[in-house]
Amino acid sequence: MTKQYQDVAQAGLDAKLPQIDWFKNFHKNYTITIVIPEYTSLCPKTGNPDFGKITIQYQPKDRIIELKSLKEYIFAYRNLGIFYENAVNRILKDIVSAIKPVWVSVKGEFTPRGGIYSIVESHWPQTKKS
């Protein structure tokens, strides 16, 4: 890793963010998909805004994400300097911690910058690829 990125590589990973609340689940064997079409954060290197769409898909166990708290959690990224990859993996980690689902997938589709379009996906539990 070049020196210029060492200071920003972990930006945002330890930032204090609002808690993701939940409520009790009374059903089994179904999937919930949440689409957040107006995700924004800041590039930790340039300070420029990043835009994208976050899709969260999960199978609840005992808990379901409370959407107002999720909205407040996602809004907290607006002024946070964080790379795409860190944001998607941080969202995944925080959801797993809050609701302990059967499984969860977080996908970030980010607006092109300089002609490059990035899609970042992370899953829990992680599966081994052969």
Protein Blocks (a to p, Z undefined) as FASTA:
>chain_A
ZZklmmmmmgoklpccddddddddfbehiadddddfkbccddfklopacddddddddddf
kbccdfklmmmmmmmmmmpccdfklmmmmmmmmmmmmnopabdcdddddddeehiacddd
ddddddddZZ
